[in-house]
Amino acid sequence: AFGQFGPYSSRPGFGSLAEAMSGFAALTGDPDGPPTLPPFGLADGIAALATSYAVMAALRGAERDGRGQVVDMAIIEPILMLLGGQITAWDQLGLVQPRTGNRSVNNAPRNVYRSRDDVWLAVSTSSQSIAERVMRIVGRAELIDEDWFASGHERARHADELDDAVQSWIGAHDAAEVVAAFEAASAAVAPVYDVRGVVDDPQYRALGTVVRVPDEELGDIAMQNVLFRMSRTPGSIR
């Protein structure tokens, strides 16, 4: 969990400790709620992907000089790398990113909203053009002319007003209508799935994300496919 040297190197540990120590848990959850750990092996999975990249880099090095090397990977580090510029913000500005629930400190509107037919939909506006399209969809185009609307950080300061506008419109429409309107305007929206939505989704089906494989004990089972598709040397499950 902690690497091969340092004061914690001999401690027992799991991904949950990495999710806590990296700052991930402190950022996750509602502002007035406790820090929140993910209900799956997030840090472990990120560390596995990072280690596979490190192994490939080490193999490339061996191809050049014929020498191997030790790869030291601490589970606490790769998840920290994914959390953005929080260390720089603290070092240079003394800023500590707070818990914001489903909101972002970098842009707004960014949240989950409930449709008339009781479907949760996620909306993100990580670019200015998308934010403007969303405001036009929900009938609040006048907000685009506000001075603060031109900046993602400033929009985040007005998240209450923007969330109210988006929720009011989405709450008056069925999910299919919302998705169609967003798609027509090239704005970003997606349903909040549990596993049932994943296995039924046409995009996941088109990508072949879920495959069926034979198992000696269970017979035919469904599981996640290889993580990516390669045109010349595709991977497979066996």
Secondary structure as UniProt FT lines:
FT   TURN            7..10
FT   HELIX           15..21
FT   HELIX           24..27
FT   TURN            31..32
FT   HELIX           42..65
FT   TURN            75..77
FT   HELIX           78..81
FT   TURN            82..83
FT   HELIX           86..93
FT   TURN            101..102
FT   STRAND          111..114
FT   TURN            116..117
FT   STRAND          120..123
FT   HELIX           128..137
FT   TURN            138..139
FT   HELIX           141..145
FT   HELIX           147..150
FT   HELIX           152..157
FT   HELIX           159..170
FT   TURN            171..172
FT   HELIX           175..184
FT   TURN            185..186
FT   STRAND          189..191
FT   HELIX           195..200
FT   HELIX           202..207
FT   STRAND          210..215
FT   TURN            216..218
FT   STRAND          219..224
//
